[in-house]
Amino acid sequence: MATNSLQQPITSLTEIRQMKDGLRTELQENEKQVSELWQRLVTPPVQSGVMTPSKRVANMVGTSINVFDGLLLAWKLYRKFGGKRRLRF
């Protein structure tokens, strides 16, 4: 015999339907909550107005560092896998 979340025995189909509806509602609420949290996580913050010169410079420096890091990674991968073929003992 099945039991519900309160450990009481389920005795009728009506109780099963009520439990199913309750779980469906709870699942929909959780799904809505997760989608809202996901949207907050992946949506970039809204920037108000014009960027100040210091923010522009900081943004350019950050972008430059990321580009340099990507180029360095590409160079290392090229040297490791596609560069000069060396004999290794």
Beta strands, then each sheet from edge to edge (+ up, - down):
end
